Amino acid sequence: MFIILSRTKQFLRKNGYFYKKEYMRPLMTPDNIYIFKFGRRELDNRLIIRYGHKWTGRQMIKEIDLRLHKQKHPRVFRTEAELLEYLQKHLLEHEAKVHPELNDKKDEKVTDAASK
């Protein structure tokens, strides 16, 4: 059972994002890779988590790469707390820049409901 990024998953669900999980085990390295795609309409954001196991069997995150809307150069985090801090500050702003039509539709719904 994966408990990796449980707080991040809760944050995304609370803000209306959908996600899809994939697991990959590369042949040439001892690390495991967990690919996590998320977005509101399209799954165009991606988290790549590289993790391993300690000698006790516990999972140890080595690196988290975040690519918002198919960026070329990822942002790299060491812990889930750093990732959550960044997402809370930048995710909604970045979403508004990339998908301005989503914000226009939300504004229209608010004004229509207020006038009725």
CORNOR-V233040 format. One record per backbone hydrogen bond with DSSP energy under -1.0 kcal/mol. CO is the residue of the C=O (numbers start at 1). NH is the residue of the N-H. E is the energy in kcal/mol with one decimal. If there is no record, write none. Layout:
co=CO nh=NH e=E
co=CO nh=NH e=E
This chain:
co=3 nh=6 e=-1.1
co=5 nh=9 e=-2.2
co=6 nh=10 e=-1.9
co=7 nh=11 e=-2.1
co=8 nh=12 e=-2.4
co=9 nh=13 e=-2.4
co=10 nh=14 e=-2.2
co=11 nh=15 e=-1.4
co=12 nh=17 e=-2.7
co=13 nh=16 e=-1.1
co=18 nh=39 e=-2.0
co=20 nh=37 e=-2.4
co=22 nh=35 e=-2.2
co=24 nh=33 e=-2.6
co=32 nh=51 e=-2.2
co=33 nh=24 e=-3.0
co=34 nh=49 e=-2.8
co=35 nh=22 e=-2.5
co=36 nh=47 e=-2.7
co=37 nh=20 e=-2.6
co=38 nh=45 e=-1.9
co=39 nh=18 e=-2.9
co=42 nh=44 e=-1.7
co=44 nh=70 e=-1.2
co=45 nh=38 e=-2.0
co=46 nh=67 e=-2.8
co=47 nh=36 e=-2.8
co=48 nh=65 e=-2.6
co=49 nh=34 e=-2.3
co=50 nh=62 e=-2.9
co=50 nh=63 e=-1.7
co=51 nh=32 e=-3.1
co=52 nh=60 e=-2.7
co=54 nh=57 e=-1.7
co=58 nh=54 e=-2.7
co=60 nh=52 e=-2.2
co=63 nh=50 e=-2.7
co=64 nh=77 e=-2.8
co=65 nh=48 e=-2.3
co=66 nh=75 e=-2.5
co=67 nh=46 e=-2.6
co=75 nh=66 e=-2.8
co=77 nh=64 e=-2.4
co=79 nh=83 e=-1.5
co=80 nh=84 e=-2.7
co=81 nh=85 e=-2.1
co=82 nh=86 e=-2.0
co=83 nh=87 e=-2.7
co=84 nh=88 e=-2.5
co=85 nh=89 e=-1.3
co=86 nh=90 e=-2.7
co=87 nh=91 e=-2.0
co=90 nh=94 e=-2.6
co=91 nh=95 e=-2.3
co=92 nh=96 e=-1.8
co=93 nh=97 e=-1.5
co=94 nh=98 e=-2.1
co=95 nh=99 e=-2.7
co=99 nh=102 e=-1.0
co=100 nh=104 e=-1.7
co=101 nh=105 e=-1.8
co=102 nh=106 e=-1.7
co=103 nh=107 e=-2.1
co=104 nh=108 e=-2.2
co=105 nh=109 e=-2.1
co=106 nh=110 e=-1.9
co=107 nh=111 e=-2.3
co=108 nh=112 e=-2.6
co=109 nh=113 e=-2.1
co=110 nh=114 e=-1.9
co=111 nh=115 e=-1.6
